[in-house]
Amino acid sequence: MAERCFLIVNPTSGGYSRQKIAEVVNSLERGGKAPELLLTRCAADAGLFARRICTEEAAPFIVVGGGDGTINGVLNGLAPGKATLAILPLGTANVLAKELGIRSLEEAIRRITGGEARTMAVGLLEAQGEKRYFSLMAGIGVDGAVVEDVRLGEKRVVGKGAYLLAAMRRLAAWDREPLRIRADGREVECHSAVICNGARYGGDFVLAPTADIFTPGFQVVCIRGGTRRTYARLALDLFRGRVPSGPGITTFPARLLEISTAKAVQVDGDYVGRGPLRIVVVENFVRVLA
Ligand SMILES: Nc1ncnc2c1ncn2[C@@H]1O[C@H](COP(=O)(O)OP(=O)(O)OP(=O)(O)O)[C@@H](O)[C@H]1O
């Protein structure tokens, strides 16, 4: 009998088309799956669908069609340790798909029909009584503020260029306040930090090469000093395919972070609010076809 699988798809994501989904459904059926297509109607649906599936199924298999925002929505509806996920990269940046080495729909389908399930650890961010899981990273400070400023209309027209436009708006309204972090009990002062669960950032840019979604624990990239020049150098390094380093940038491993400053926060590319906050590792959260 064909294996039941749930296909949660965001029809507003950057790379979506009806034809692609029809082809994916056909390929899955040929590969012995019985896909049930669930199209989101709003941002909240991805999590609501995942929650309902995890309530009704003992060991659900969920394929997420969309970008990192939709994947994050699904993650936040999952029951920890219960589901197996597969990714169809239909978003704009598709960072998690790149972490998994999935660069085409054909590759994604190969993983769905014949991939190996590996256990992924995620981060859990707690702020003002709210909880949010993330698979890739949480950014506090400048990148949180840039993501807060990204306009969806611009993202639909210029894709990733919307982040550049938002960054330029931020440069004009620069925040100088320091960021205070307690990382595994050690005090660190910087200007911004990216808590990396995966190596990549914003697409194919490698920010924390030793971070790995299959190895529990974060790599914390701290940007000290807080001058626009340090960030310009960091961006240049990323664009040139170099791992950012040098004065003002430090990276260290951690599993528990407490941040007392009220700076803007993004997780997996979506703005979520402001600190203070706490971030912990959640092991064995979900299996992912890799
Ligand atoms: N039906 C919908 N209508 C409006 N927004 C949606 C809908 N479904 C999901 N969303 C939200 O749209 C946002 C962007 O979607 P998604 O991440 O899938 O694509 P993207 O922005 O093109 O790609 P990426 O995140 O990889 O850059 C997400 O935050 C998601 O929660």
The ligand as an ORCA input file, in Angstrom:
! r2SCAN-3c Opt
* xyz 0 1
  N      -0.784     31.343      2.164
  C       0.036     32.258      2.696
  N      -0.209     33.583      2.559
  C       0.638     34.516      3.038
  N       1.793     34.217      3.703
  C       2.089     32.907      3.864
  C       1.225     31.881      3.378
  N       1.780     30.670      3.694
  C       2.922     30.943      4.367
  N       3.114     32.283      4.468
  C       4.261     33.005      5.058
  O       4.995     33.609      3.999
  C       6.337     33.835      4.447
  C       7.322     33.616      3.323
  O       7.155     32.313      2.799
  P       8.330     31.297      2.451
  O       9.398     31.329      3.449
  O       7.678     30.002      2.150
  O       8.864     31.811      1.046
  P       9.972     32.827      0.635
  O       9.924     34.051      1.489
  O       9.815     33.000     -0.826
  O      11.327     32.006      0.874
  P      12.561     32.083      1.931
  O      11.972     32.136      3.306
  O      13.347     30.821      1.672
  O      13.337     33.310      1.549
  C       6.546     32.897      5.615
  O       6.776     33.639      6.785
  C       5.256     32.109      5.736
  O       4.859     31.885      7.075
*
